[in-house]
Amino acid sequence: MPMTQALDDVIAERYKQRGHWTDFHDDEHNAHDWAAILIRYEGLAMVAAEHDDREGYRLNLVKAAAVALAAIESYDRVALQQAALHDDFASDMPEAPVAEGFPGGH
């Protein structure tokens, strides 16, 4: 799939955002926070469209797309951390004794 100007702009905006916000900061957001940020940029895009501001409309859509990417990246990191914690916790647990007559029993 060839890169388009739109995709280039979203990636450039994402790099700009990463210069302002850390992964730790992003991972503190919950789904409602991310939705609120996205709604803000979509609202700004709508206002720009109502005022025939094509540049502002596109810019806010690019920012919204970059924020959506940040939300996905954060979701993936948090899910990976939670899975690792679960795996570490499960591997530290002793084997449960199996009573005779139960599945897996002797």
Stockholm file with secondary structure:
# STOCKHOLM 1.0

chainA/1-106         MPMTQALDDVIAERYKQRGHWTDFHDDEHNAHDWAAILIRYEGLAMVAAEHDDREGYRLNLVKAAAVALAAIESYDRVALQQAALHDDFASDMPEAPVAEGFPGGH
#=GR chainA/1-106 SS CCCCHHHHHHHHHHHHHHHHCCHHHHHTCCHHHHHHHHHHHHHHHHHHHHTTCHHHHHHHHHHHHHHHHHHHHHHHHHHHHHHHHHHHHHHHSCCCCCCTTSTTCC
#=GC SS_cons         CCCCHHHHHHHHHHHHHHHHCCHHHHHTCCHHHHHHHHHHHHHHHHHHHHTTCHHHHHHHHHHHHHHHHHHHHHHHHHHHHHHHHHHHHHHHSCCCCCCTTSTTCC
//
